[in-house]
Amino acid sequence: MHCPVCNSPDTRVVDTRLSPDGTSIRRRRQCDACGYRFSTLEEIELLNIVIIKRDGSHEVYSREKMERGLKKALEKRPHTDADFRSLVHGIERDIQRLNETELRSSDVGAIVMERLKSFDKIAYIRFASVYRQFEDVKTFQEELARLTRQSSRHKKKIRKSGKMRS
């Protein structure tokens, strides 16, 4: 790793920390030439996964493209950078678990929506409205009603288990 200040190739790791979710490693480094300290982040990268789009065309998986879609859905919603990174890592972990070299965009979209549903319901609705191409208010309302029913069932389950008090 080259020093960002003097560009020396002689740097060493002085501290290594695993992220709480176990998907990345933060390394603290020091340049042997000028003594400058800096941090690097090592993350899992999905390679060689081809996405088959709705029109049948193929494109290489792009984390950046997925992040852009997520950021648009999460625009003006409360979340931290760490939460966002954890969301992205969770989605990519789910993609890796499929152990496929080719995936339909609908499979990736379903994974993203499932993760977003528990991360932020408003962002989920935003993403779903674009992804599922809601064409009218009725379709949008049906999705909201389904989400509300699921949320109500989840709350009832929690109350029954005694983990939530009214």
N, C-alpha and C positions, 0 to 999 in steps of 0.2 A: 504494500500500500504506500503510495507516494504522499509525502507531506504536502498539505494544501498551502503552506506558507513558502517553503524553500524548494519544494519539488524533489527533495531527496528520497531515494527509494528505501532508505534505511530507517524504518520505523518499527517499533515493537509494541506488542500488546501488554498493557499494564493491569488491565482489569477486564473480566468477561462476566456478563450477566445475561441469564436466560429471561425472556419476557414471561410474565405471569401465565399466559396461555400456551407457552412452549413453542410458539411458531417463529420466533426470531431471537437473535442474539445481539446484544449491544456490546461493543468492544470499545474500551478506552485505550487509545494509542498515544505513544510519545515518539517524536522525531529524535533520532540519535544525533543528527547534525545540528539542529537549532533548538531543541528542547520543547518545541511547541506540542501541546496536548490537544487531541481532537477525538471525536467519537465516530464510530461507524456502526451501521446497522446491517446485519446479515439476515435475509429473509428467504423463505422457500420460494422458488420460482417454478411455475408450471411450464414445462417445455413440451414441445411436440404434440400439443393437443390442437386438433383442427375442429373448428366449429362449422357445422352445416347449417346455413341460414335457411329461412323460410322459402326463398326463391330457388334453393338447391345449390347456390354457390357456396364455395368453401373459403374460409379465412382462418388464419392462425389465431389462437386464443390471445387476447390482449387484456392484461390486468388494467391498464390505463383506461381502456374503453369501458370496462365494467365499473371502475371507480367513477368515471364521469357520469354514468347513469345513476349510480348510487348517490353521488353528490347532488345531482339535480333533484332526486327524490327527497333528499334530506335537507334541501335548501331551507334556511331559516328555522330548522328544527334543532332542539337542544341535544348536542352530543359532543363528546371530546374527540380529539385526534386519536387517542388510545382506543376508545370505543370503536371508532371507524376502522382502524387497523385490525382490531379484533374481529369485526364483522367481515371484512374482506378475507382475513385468514380462515375464518369459519367456512365461508362460501368456497374458498379454494380447497380446503380440506375435504369438503363434501364432494367436490368435483374429482379430487384425487381418489377418493374412496370408490368411485365408479370404475376406476382402473381401465379406462378406454382411451384410445388414441383419437377417436372421432366422436363428437357429441353433437346432437341437434341443439340449435339455439333455444328451442323450447325446453330442453332438459336443464340447460343452464339457467334460463329464466325462472323455471319452477324452483330451483335451488335458491336463487336470489330472493324470490318472493317468500319462500318459507322462512328464510333467515330474517328478512325485513319484517315479517308479520310479528315476530317476537321482539324485534329490536325497536321498531317505531311504527305504530299502526297508521299514522298519517302518511309517512313515507311509503309504507306498503301500498296504501290506496293510490297514491300518486304514481308509483311504479306500475302497479297493476293496471291503472287506467290507460297508460301508454302501451304497456306490454300486451295486454289483452285487447287493446284497441276498442275500448268501450265506445259504442256508436251512439248511445242515447242515455238519457237520464235514468230510464228504467233499469238498464243493465248495471249502471253505477249503483243505484239504490239496492239492487239485489246483492251485490258484492258487499256493500255496507251492512246489510241485514245479516248476511252469513257471518261476517266478522263479529258483529254484535252478539249473535247467538253463541259463537265459539267463546267469546270473552265471558259471557254470562255463565256458560257451563264450567269454564275454568274457575271462576270465582266461587261457584257453588261447591265445586270439588274441594277448594281450599278451605272454605267454611266448614265443610263436613269433617275435614281432617284436623280442624282446630287450629290451623296456622294463621287464620285471619280473624280478627274480632270486629264486630259491628259497633 
